[in-house]
Amino acid sequence: QKPAFWRGFALIDRGPADVNGANAQPTSRDAAVAKGGATGASKPGQWTMEDTTTFSKKCDPYEQGGKPLDPAHALALMDTVDKSWKLSEDSKTLSCEWQTLDLVLAVEFVQRIAVISRNENQAPLKTTISNPQGRGAPHIITVELSTPRLKGLSYADFMLALKIGYLPPPAP
């Protein structure tokens, strides 16, 4: 009998004819996994939504082989984004700054960035609103883009920078 947290789950092998799950059969690995034992493979299984359990493929959502963009490639992609974006010396982050005297406008601008980020499914590494000079001085909005999972930049970071670049900047 499977432990309570395993009820409703099964490791399933699907052949080419079983793309939609028809005729999918639980494997002998079910019993070993349910008892907390090994899965019989060199790597533990990975659960995926409405898909088979894989043992040989890893999830690569950025389609970059799990590696960040190399510096030369990141530098070449800088032509695709607004000139206000700056590439860090180590080519691991993109950053941009805007200024406005009105804190409410600064917050609204960051909210628009949040909407784009949610739609792109790619969040900025850091978004800050600061006022280092105090009252009456402009608020500085800083956005840094990088992909922590890759420990550097991805194509998704450049796409997000491109779309943020189309936002009207906050009024000074």
MOBELRA-V250778 format. One record per residue. PSI is psi in whole degrees, 0 to 359 (* if undefined). OMEGA is omega in radians with two decimals (NA if undefined). BURIAL is + if it has 9 or more other ideal C-beta (glycine too) atoms within 8 Angstrom, else -. Layout:
# MOBELRA-V250778
PSI;OMEGA;BURIAL + PSI;OMEGA;BURIAL
This chain:
# MOBELRA-V250778
138;-3.12;- + 145;3.03;- + 161;-3.05;- + 320;-3.09;- + 347;3.12;- + 348;-3.10;+ + 133;3.12;- + 351;3.11;- + 149;3.05;- + 140;2.98;- + 126;-3.02;+ + 133;3.00;+ + 128;3.09;+ + 129;3.08;- + 180;3.14;- + 330;-3.13;- + 350;-3.05;- + 35;-3.08;+ + 321;-3.12;- + 8;3.08;- + 359;3.13;- + 137;3.11;- + 17;3.12;- + 134;-3.08;- + 136;3.03;- + 146;-3.10;- + 175;3.10;- + 345;3.09;- + 336;-3.12;+ + 314;-3.08;+ + 317;-3.13;- + 318;-3.13;+ + 319;-3.13;+ + 330;3.12;+ + 0;3.14;- + 11;-3.12;- + 188;-3.13;- + 158;-3.13;- + 353;-3.14;+ + 4;3.12;- + 166;-3.13;+ + 335;3.10;- + 148;3.07;- + 152;-3.14;- + 154;3.08;+ + 127;3.12;+ + 133;3.08;- + 152;-3.13;+ + 127;3.06;- + 42;-3.13;- + 177;3.13;- + 167;3.02;- + 130;-3.10;+ + 148;3.11;+ + 345;-3.06;+ + 342;-3.09;- + 144;3.05;- + 153;3.11;- + 128;3.11;- + 76;-3.04;- + 338;-3.11;- + 356;3.10;+ + 42;3.12;- + 17;-3.13;+ + 23;3.13;- + 12;-3.11;- + 147;3.08;- + 167;3.07;+ + 139;3.10;+ + 157;-3.05;- + 320;-3.14;- + 318;3.14;- + 319;3.11;- + 320;3.12;+ + 321;3.11;+ + 325;-3.14;- + 348;3.13;+ + 336;3.10;+ + 342;-3.09;- + 345;-3.10;- + 167;3.13;+ + 148;-3.08;- + 345;3.14;- + 346;3.10;- + 137;-3.13;+ + 139;3.09;- + 132;3.14;+ + 162;-3.11;+ + 325;3.13;- + 3;3.11;- + 32;3.14;+ + 348;3.12;+ + 150;2.97;+ + 139;3.11;+ + 156;3.13;+ + 149;3.13;+ + 145;3.02;+ + 156;3.12;+ + 144;3.04;+ + 149;3.11;+ + 340;-3.04;- + 118;-3.14;+ + 322;3.14;- + 318;3.10;- + 324;3.11;+ + 315;3.14;+ + 319;3.11;+ + 322;3.11;+ + 316;3.11;+ + 324;3.09;+ + 323;3.09;- + 322;3.07;+ + 321;3.13;+ + 321;3.13;- + 315;3.11;- + 318;-3.13;+ + 317;3.13;+ + 318;-3.14;- + 328;3.13;- + 349;-3.08;+ + 40;3.13;- + 110;-3.08;+ + 149;3.01;- + 151;3.08;+ + 318;-3.12;+ + 136;3.04;- + 122;-3.12;+ + 149;2.96;- + 119;-3.11;+ + 159;3.07;- + 76;-3.00;+ + 338;-3.09;- + 357;3.07;- + 192;-3.04;- + 135;3.12;- + 345;3.12;- + 158;-3.12;- + 147;3.00;+ + 136;-3.13;+ + 124;3.10;+ + 123;3.14;+ + 131;3.09;+ + 128;3.06;+ + 132;3.14;+ + 134;3.05;+ + 160;3.13;+ + 104;-3.09;+ + 324;-3.11;- + 328;3.13;- + 351;-3.07;+ + 41;3.14;- + 200;-3.08;+ + 149;3.04;+ + 170;3.06;+ + 327;-3.14;+ + 327;3.08;+ + 318;3.12;+ + 324;3.09;+ + 318;3.11;+ + 317;3.10;+ + 319;3.12;+ + 315;-3.11;+ + 324;3.06;+ + 326;3.12;+ + 337;3.11;+ + 350;3.10;- + 141;3.02;+ + 132;-3.11;- + 156;3.11;- + 148;3.13;+ + 138;-3.12;- + *;NA;-
